[in-house]
Amino acid sequence: MTRRRTKPATKRHRRGASASSKKIAEINDALKENDIAALRHLGRTMGGFLNDSIRRKAWRALLGYENRQQNLHDKHKDESQVALDVARSFNTFPKDLKPKTKNQLRSKLQSVILHVLRAYPKLHYYQGFHDIASVFALVFNEKDAGILMEHVALFFHRCDHITGAGVLPYYCLSWVITWLSHDLDDVNKILRLFDLFLCSNPLMPLYLSAALVLSRRKQVLMEECDPSMIHTTLSKVPQDMPIEHLIQWAIKLETAYPPKSLQRESGIGLDQVSAINTYEDLWIMEDEVEASREQACNIIAMLPEERLPMDTSGMHDSSAQKILGRLRAIYHRDTAMWSVLLLSTGVVALAIITSNTDAIREWWMTLGSAGHFPLL
């Protein structure tokens, strides 16, 4: 009997295996030392947390997991909407689920979401939260997924301002509020993006969305100068998106335009207590999970009129009104250039959602109602 000869490993394969082994050791060291800063750095580099076994440990550490008993409150006002959304879950990933398994996952998902809402009854449920929770339901058991999703809701997705703003779904909105889990059907890519987002400021999904749109610049410019066609092109997330390339691009955008600098430069200040502006003070901590959780609960309880935008006065001479004036002039002068500007509508959309600037919202709605910008 002849023995089948196997091909020797290539140098590239050996280098890849060696790099993975080195990174696994670095992640384990960070976990052992409870070095959250190092863990965040590793989650943003090539490959993220590499596999689900390491990912479970890393996400627990990043989200301040505590195995604690809780007194859950009565039924939440949004539970009927949760049931409707859960019934539509797990249709794209994982692939080829049997009906019985799908129903079990949906039951688990509903329990996870209801746990969060009943633990924090002042939270507002929004359509899209279930997409993020479904990923945690796949990676963790029901109890752990519920506990971890509490901190996702408190520190990354305090999205009550979206409901209050009455904003309709722009093409990139689902990318931002679902961390692209609604638009991708490759669970490995979704998990890699979650590694990035859990290691970054809550604005990172917007940087990633901007990188995704900008990466399709040539494709968009090849389209006819028809906003509806461009919208159709942009609204479809390419399933073969180069995930690592886009992640590094998003990180470069964040470095060039940090969240607070972005607000100062635009003259558009988000709420001082938004998850974006409180990230460093409220969430970048080591042993103050309980205090941060209590403060986040106080923020959730605030009335809209109690929320004040970050002060951007005197920071930059480019006010929101000046920016809008330039955009109006470009639209009337050069429709081709306007098509280029459509590439950055993801950034504008989030600014509208989170901004207190009525002028921006009014102008955007005017364009939409006139048929110039049919993203509504």
MORA-V148655 format. One record per residue. N is the residue number from 1. SS is DSSP state (A for helix, B for strand, O for the rest). NEAR is the number of other ideal C-beta (glycine too) atoms within 8 Angstrom. Layout:
# MORA-V148655
N,SS,NEAR
N,SS,NEAR
This chain:
# MORA-V148655
1,O,2
2,O,3
3,O,4
4,O,4
5,O,4
6,O,4
7,O,4
8,O,4
9,O,6
10,O,6
11,A,5
12,A,6
13,A,8
14,A,9
15,A,8
16,A,8
17,A,9
18,A,8
19,A,8
20,A,10
21,A,8
22,A,8
23,A,12
24,A,10
25,A,8
26,A,10
27,A,14
28,A,9
29,A,10
30,A,13
31,A,11
32,A,6
33,O,7
34,O,8
35,O,8
36,A,10
37,A,6
38,A,11
39,A,15
40,A,11
41,A,9
42,A,13
43,A,14
44,A,12
45,O,8
46,O,4
47,O,9
48,O,12
49,O,12
50,O,10
51,O,6
52,A,7
53,A,6
54,A,12
55,A,14
56,A,10
57,A,9
58,A,14
59,A,14
60,A,10
61,A,12
62,A,12
63,O,10
64,O,7
65,O,9
66,O,6
67,O,4
68,O,5
69,O,3
70,O,5
71,O,4
72,O,6
73,O,7
74,O,5
75,O,5
76,O,12
77,O,4
78,O,9
79,A,10
80,A,6
81,A,9
82,A,15
83,A,9
84,A,8
85,A,10
86,A,12
87,O,7
88,O,6
89,O,12
90,O,11
91,O,4
92,O,4
93,O,9
94,O,7
95,O,5
96,O,4
97,O,9
98,O,6
99,A,6
100,A,6
101,A,8
102,A,10
103,A,8
104,A,8
105,A,14
106,A,12
107,A,8
108,A,11
109,A,15
110,A,11
111,A,10
112,A,15
113,A,15
114,A,11
115,A,13
116,A,14
117,A,14
118,A,12
119,A,10
120,O,12
121,O,8
122,O,6
123,O,11
124,O,7
125,O,10
126,O,9
127,O,6
128,O,10
129,A,13
130,A,13
131,A,12
132,A,14
133,A,14
134,A,13
135,A,14
136,A,13
137,A,13
138,A,8
139,A,11
140,O,10
141,O,5
142,A,10
143,A,6
144,A,10
145,A,15
146,A,13
147,A,13
148,A,14
149,A,15
150,A,13
151,A,12
152,A,12
153,A,13
154,A,12
155,A,13
156,O,11
157,O,10
158,O,14
159,O,10
160,A,9
161,A,12
162,A,10
163,A,9
164,A,7
165,A,10
166,O,5
167,O,9
168,O,5
169,O,6
170,O,11
171,O,11
172,O,13
173,A,11
174,A,10
175,A,15
176,A,12
177,A,13
178,O,12
179,O,13
180,O,13
181,O,13
182,O,9
183,O,8
184,O,13
185,O,7
186,O,8
187,A,10
188,A,6
189,A,10
190,A,14
191,A,13
192,A,13
193,A,15
194,A,12
195,A,14
196,A,15
197,A,13
198,A,11
199,O,12
200,O,11
201,O,8
202,O,12
203,O,11
204,A,12
205,A,13
206,A,11
207,A,12
208,A,16
209,A,13
210,A,13
211,A,12
212,A,12
213,A,14
214,A,10
215,O,11
216,O,12
217,A,10
218,A,6
219,A,8
220,A,13
221,A,8
222,O,5
223,O,11
224,O,4
225,O,7
226,O,7
227,A,10
228,A,7
229,A,9
230,A,12
231,A,12
232,A,8
233,A,11
234,A,14
235,A,6
236,O,6
237,O,9
238,O,6
239,O,7
240,O,4
241,O,11
242,O,7
243,A,9
244,A,9
245,A,8
246,A,13
247,A,13
248,A,8
249,A,11
250,A,14
251,A,10
252,A,8
253,A,11
254,A,14
255,A,7
256,A,5
257,O,8
258,O,7
259,A,11
260,A,8
261,A,8
262,A,10
263,A,12
264,A,10
265,A,10
266,A,12
267,O,12
268,O,12
269,O,11
270,O,12
271,B,12
272,O,11
273,O,8
274,O,11
275,O,10
276,O,11
277,O,12
278,O,12
279,A,13
280,A,6
281,A,6
282,A,11
283,A,9
284,O,6
285,O,8
286,O,5
287,O,4
288,O,7
289,A,9
290,A,6
291,A,7
292,A,12
293,A,11
294,A,8
295,A,9
296,A,12
297,A,11
298,A,8
299,A,10
300,A,12
301,O,6
302,O,9
303,O,5
304,A,6
305,A,4
306,A,6
307,O,11
308,O,5
309,B,12
310,O,10
311,O,5
312,O,12
313,O,4
314,O,2
315,O,7
316,O,9
317,O,4
318,O,8
319,O,8
320,A,12
321,A,7
322,A,9
323,A,11
324,A,11
325,A,8
326,A,8
327,A,9
328,A,9
329,A,8
330,A,11
331,A,10
332,A,5
333,A,6
334,O,6
335,A,7
336,A,7
337,A,9
338,A,11
339,A,13
340,A,9
341,A,10
342,A,12
343,A,11
344,A,10
345,A,14
346,A,15
347,A,9
348,A,9
349,A,13
350,A,11
351,A,11
352,A,12
353,A,11
354,A,11
355,O,13
356,O,6
357,O,8
358,A,6
359,A,9
360,A,13
361,A,11
362,A,8
363,A,10
364,A,11
365,A,9
366,A,8
367,A,10
368,A,12
369,A,7
370,O,6
371,O,6
372,O,8
373,O,8
374,O,9
375,O,9
376,O,7
